[in-house]
Amino acid sequence: MDGLINVLKEPGVTSHDVVLYLRRLFKIRKIGHAGTLDPGAAGVLPICVGQGTRVSEFMMEKPKGYRAEITFGIETDTYDAGGSIVREQPCRLELPEIINVLKKYHGEIKQVPPMVSAIHHKGKRLYELAREGKTVERKARRVVIYSLELLSFYDTYPHPRALLDISCSKGTYIRSLCADIGKALGCGAYLSFLIRTATGPFKLEHSFTLDEVNQLWQQQDYSFLLPVDFALQDIPAFTVKDKAVAGILNGLPVAPSGIMGGVGNSNLPKFVRLYAPSGRLLALGAYKVQQGGTWLYKPQKVFRTL
């Protein structure tokens, strides 16, 4: 069993819980997720099965999409609804001032990870230290906000709310973003609702709940299982000749003469998908130049059992 599953994680379940459930259902050991989603959040959680685990590193780097509700005038110790209120004040906000503040959070920004994150500190995760009542200094990290769209604003005194659509890079903490926006507005804020709407090509509207996966599995319907290369669509693809297939599966490089259709010598991609004439994914190959100027693609990850 090799492939990827676009799981719709329910709130209150950890990402690890999802993996354990599917491991028991499929009776397979080689399975994992590609990017932790907070227990309190719902949304897209890509699952890698069998040979699919070999492309998880590429999935981790893909942009993430979120829909988030931010509530103003309340701050919690976790920056979200799962924490305890540490500060509360009534506030009135006008739409123009919110729009002006949101403009500051486009592009590359610096973020301090929350204490309830899974980052390691001296052998322990930060959330473990937080449970012990400890706080440690965290270094700010660079993340990228690709887009930040205000969908709606509710001027509900004493605690107005706003609904945001966010596209961001790996490592972005939406709860920290909401807390920072609240500080910039001078009233404080917390993340009151969050759903992940996308991870790269994995979209919320095409996801499956665990119950749906279970039902399909019992019916021997595997329509929930995506091919491994679904996560690699942004990597250029070459089809090789029949004579090159066996060599690639044994880790041997493929030269220009082994690629179908002919390939030029300029502007070649640094990393490619290599396919057999049958359409089978063989490997991911890296561009290498030899002495004398000749080039080839060296397999970096070989998929022998797809």
Secondary structure by P-SEA (a helix, b strand, c coil): ccccccccccccccaaaaaaaaaaaacccccccccccccccccbbbbbccccccaaaaaaacbbbbbbbbbcccccccccccccccbbbbbcccaaaaaaaaaaaccbbbbbbccccccccccccaaaaaaacbbbbbbbbbbbbcccccccccccccbbbbbbbbbbcccccaaaaaaaaaaaacccccccbbbbcccccccccccccaaaaaaaaaacccccccccccccccbbbbbbcccaaaaaaaccccccccccccccccccccbbbbbcccccccbbbbbbbcccbbbbbbbccccccc
